Amino acid sequence: MTGPHSSPHRPSQGEAPFAAEELFFSRTDPRGVIQAGNTVFQRVSDHPWNKLLGAPHKIIRHKDMPRGAFHLMWAAIKGGDPVGVYVKNHARDGLHYWVFAIVVPLKDGFLSVRLKPLSPLLQEVEADYAALAARERANDLAPEAAEALLLERLAEHGHRGYRTFMTHALAAEMEARDARLGRHSPPWLGPFRTMLEAVSDVSEQTRELSAVFESIRGIPYNMRILASRLEAAGGPISVISANYGILSEEISGWMRSFAGGDGGAFSDIRDAVERALFVQCAACLLEEMGERFAAEEGLQGHVDVAAETRMLADQGRAFAAAAEDGVAQVARKAEKFSQAVRDMKRLITGLGATRMMCKIEGARLRNSGDNLVSVIRQLDQFQENIEERLQRINERNRMVQRMAETLTGGPAETGPAERAARLAAE
């Protein structure tokens, strides 16, 4: 493979040489003017240093890139959030090169670290970008409309939003790169994968739980109708119906607050896991970029090597600390959700008592016909279904909590090396 300090032969057309083991970075001011970079960036882009430094970053923009991707990226980093994005770039000699770029807002500009995308996702992205760019040109779309098209396409692929996609993509690209280079994936990636799978399962279980619950929301109304036929006003079935209605509303509130869609408490856990994984991956790449940059040659007279090395190291440490804090947040949120599940179980216990009262009244009112029996049967099925799903939800949430606690390292005296060794052993 070509090393970062060599000058590989450049083909006359197609893709610029960019090896899997290489990383490159650039730093710009707030206006996007290039202030610094490394030799890999200079070589791959094919711009001489005196033309690269001080130039707007858009000199490497490729016409095939959809505007929606850039609009989404700038909205994120101007809001203070790091972002990951696939980018097709244009070199000075007409060649192109794909990167997966992590873009980080700085106090006085922006930093971007890029790796060569190697996962199967790239083919999917290439096709989607081409289709999106064609639609943008054909319809002369505004950037906001172009971004909406991109998000719509991601939803069609099953991604909840761009954060979900970029986290999945970055982890996939890091795994593919490690595989290409014959390296083991970092030990923290397995627990993160487990958490994401558990989160996905909980989301599915809560959606199904909501559907089951909605399907029997009419039971209190049906019981009131039965009560009007079978007993005087204020009789036992009327009271049972009222109690069931109150419990139903409490359960409905729980569903909205803790197991709902993008606004529920479990949605917070899912978002926290994704944020922590993205930041952890970014920290790993920033650390490697810093080490590679410090070992590069031929930079003197072009960039302040010491200052850029410090900047990369500072960013790597900041991201590593943010990742650790993010995982701790996941553990705390998962514990809170466990308490919420316990509260839900108490509500379900109340429904069980209501169901038994209904059965007793059904036995007493022997001439009630099949209607009350049908209601009781519905309550039995609901009780069994919801208890089974709650158990599954609780188990998977506890797994998220255990994995998060594993990643935080347990006792405070446990250091990064010990944590890594223990994760590898597990």
Buried (B, 14 or more C-beta within 10 A) or exposed (E): EBEBEEEBEBEEEEBBBBBBBBBBBBBBBEEEBBBBBBBBBBBBBBBEBEBBBEBEBEBBBBEBBBBBBBBBBBBBBEEEBBBBBBBBBBBBEEBBBBBBBBBBBBEEBBBBBBBBBBBEBBEBBBEBBEEBBEBBEEEEBEBEBBBBBBBEBBEEEEBBEBBBBBBBBBBBBBBBBBBBEEEEBBBBBBBBBBBBEBBEBBBBBBEEBBEBBEEBEEBBEBBBEBBEEBBEEEBBBBBBBBBBBEBBEBBBEBBEEBBBEEEBBBBBBBBBBBBBBBBBBBBBBBBBBBBBBEEBEEBEEBBEBEEBBEBBBEBBBBBBEBBBEBBBBBBBBBBBBBEBBEEBBEBBEBBBEBBEBBBEBBEEBEEBEEBBEEBBEBBBEBBEBBBEBBEBBBBBBBBBBBBBBBBBBEEEEEEEEEBBEBBEEE
